[in-house]
Amino acid sequence: MRKALGLIFVLALTATPAMAQKVTIDYAHDFDFESLKTFQYVETKDSDVKSNELMADRVTNLIKQELREGGGTEVSENPDIYVTYHYTSEENTSYNTTSMGYGGYGGYYGGWGGWGAPMGGMASTTTYATTYTEGTLIIDIYDPESKKLVWRGTGTVTVKDKPEKQIKQVEKILTKIGKKWDKITDGKGK
């Protein structure tokens, strides 16, 4: 019987979450979005990035800019809609596993025609934990008369470390949400 040893190299890696931006909207289908002309941004206790006033100002300005680019006019009283935003974040952990090894295999050893038991060998497996932040930007639009929510846009992403990259993420989310908003206000649905 001849023993054969082979080299087995198994590498199982799962990438650190590089989640693409996920954007969704929901809205009151019976609300008249086509007649909207003016908006007023309103602060709420949840409408700031508590740990970073600079980022809170940037997000507010970007939301206003997106609405203006969509044809809206900002007013300080009697708006067609109220606009605000909220931000939530959650720390998550991803596990990456690397396995390497070599060894034998269960081979045919004759006798009564059966397969043999696995032969020796060495293997090593290491698991690494990676922590990342998943952030969600929520933009709410209310009817000033009824004070009811009529539209909500959300964008979720794995948050980058650097503020410059974070603001780029917000810009991309707002662009995607803005396109969906434009379709609604043009009467074309989602």
C-alpha positions in Angstrom: 0.0 0.0 0.0 1.3 3.3 -0.9 0.6 6.4 1.1 0.1 9.6 -0.8 0.3 12.9 0.9 -1.0 16.0 -0.8 -0.9 19.6 0.1 -4.3 21.0 1.0 -4.6 24.7 1.2 -8.0 26.1 2.2 -8.5 29.7 2.5 -12.0 30.9 3.6 -12.2 34.6 3.9 -15.3 36.7 4.2 -14.6 40.3 3.4 -15.2 43.0 5.9 -18.7 44.3 5.2 -18.5 46.7 2.4 -22.2 47.2 2.2 -23.4 49.2 -0.8 -25.8 52.0 0.1 -29.3 50.7 0.5 -31.9 53.3 -0.2 -35.7 52.8 0.3 -38.7 55.1 0.5 -42.3 54.9 1.7 -45.0 57.4 1.2 -48.7 58.2 1.6 -50.1 57.3 -1.8 -53.1 59.6 -1.3 -51.1 62.7 -0.6 -50.8 65.3 -3.4 -47.1 65.5 -4.0 -47.4 67.1 -7.4 -48.6 70.4 -6.0 -45.7 70.9 -3.5 -43.7 74.1 -4.0 -42.3 75.1 -0.6 -40.6 73.4 2.3 -39.5 74.3 5.8 -36.7 72.4 7.6 -37.5 71.8 11.2 -35.2 70.6 14.0 -36.3 67.7 16.2 -34.5 66.3 19.2 -33.4 63.4 16.9 -32.4 65.5 13.9 -28.7 65.9 14.7 -25.6 63.8 14.7 -25.2 64.3 18.5 -21.5 63.5 18.5 -20.6 65.9 15.7 -22.2 69.3 15.2 -20.2 69.8 12.0 -21.7 66.7 10.4 -25.2 67.7 11.6 -24.9 71.1 9.8 -23.5 69.4 6.6 -26.4 66.9 6.5 -29.0 69.6 7.1 -27.5 71.8 4.3 -27.3 68.8 1.9 -31.0 68.0 2.5 -32.0 71.6 1.9 -29.8 71.7 -1.3 -31.4 68.5 -2.6 -34.9 69.9 -2.1 -33.9 73.2 -3.8 -32.4 71.4 -6.7 -35.6 69.4 -7.0 -37.5 72.7 -7.5 -38.6 73.4 -3.9 -38.4 76.8 -2.3 -37.3 77.1 1.4 -39.7 79.2 3.5 -39.8 80.2 7.1 -43.6 79.9 7.5 -46.6 78.4 5.9 -44.7 75.6 4.0 -46.3 72.9 1.9 -44.2 70.4 3.8 -42.0 70.1 6.9 -38.7 68.3 6.5 -36.5 66.8 9.1 -34.0 64.0 9.5 -32.9 61.4 12.0 -29.7 59.3 12.2 -29.3 55.9 13.8 -26.2 53.7 14.1 -25.4 50.2 15.2 -22.1 48.6 15.9 -21.8 45.2 14.2 -19.2 42.5 14.2 -18.0 40.4 11.2 -16.0 37.3 11.6 -13.3 36.4 9.1 -11.8 32.9 9.2 -8.6 31.7 7.6 -7.7 28.0 7.4 -4.5 26.5 6.2 -3.2 23.0 6.4 -1.8 19.9 4.8 -2.2 16.3 5.4 -3.2 13.0 4.1 -6.5 11.7 3.1 -8.5 8.6 3.6 -7.3 6.3 0.9 -8.1 2.9 -0.5 -6.1 0.3 1.3 -7.5 -2.9 -0.2 -8.6 -5.7 2.1 -12.3 -6.1 1.9 -12.7 -3.1 -0.5 -13.3 -0.4 2.1 -11.9 3.1 2.4 -9.3 3.7 5.2 -9.5 6.2 8.0 -8.1 9.7 7.4 -4.3 9.9 7.6 -2.4 12.5 9.7 -1.7 16.1 8.8 -1.7 19.5 10.3 -4.1 22.4 10.0 -4.6 25.7 11.5 -7.6 27.9 11.6 -7.7 31.5 12.8 -10.8 33.7 13.2 -10.6 37.5 13.4 -13.4 39.8 14.6 -13.9 43.1 12.8 -16.2 45.7 14.2 -17.9 48.2 11.9 -20.7 50.8 12.2 -23.8 50.6 10.1 -25.5 54.0 9.9 -29.0 54.9 8.7 -30.1 58.3 7.6 -33.8 58.8 7.7 -35.5 61.8 6.1 -39.1 62.5 7.1 -41.6 64.8 5.4 -44.8 65.9 7.2 -48.0 67.5 6.1 -48.1 70.8 8.1 -51.9 70.7 8.4 -52.4 67.2 9.7 -48.9 66.9 11.2 -48.8 63.4 9.7 -45.8 61.7 8.1 -46.4 61.6 4.3 -43.0 60.5 3.1 -39.9 58.7 4.5 -36.6 58.1 2.7 -33.9 55.9 4.3 -30.3 55.2 3.4 -28.2 52.6 5.1 -24.4 52.2 4.7 -21.3 50.9 6.5 -19.9 54.2 7.9 -16.4 55.2 6.8 -14.0 56.5 9.4 -13.0 59.8 7.9 -15.5 62.7 7.9 -14.7 63.6 4.2 -15.7 60.1 3.2 -18.8 60.1 5.5 -20.1 63.3 3.8 -19.5 61.6 0.4 -21.7 58.7 1.6 -24.4 61.2 2.7 -24.2 62.9 -0.7 -24.7 59.6 -2.5 -27.6 58.6 -0.3 -29.3 62.0 -0.8 -28.8 61.8 -4.6 -30.5 58.4 -4.7 -33.3 59.5 -2.4 -33.6 62.7 -4.4 -34.2 60.7 -7.6 -37.0 58.8 -5.9 -38.5 62.0 -4.5 -38.4 63.5 -8.0 -40.4 60.6 -9.4 -43.0 60.9 -6.6 -43.4 64.7 -7.2 -43.7 64.1 -10.9 -46.5 61.7 -10.3 -44.5 58.6 -11.6 -44.5 56.6 -8.3 -41.4 55.0 -6.8 
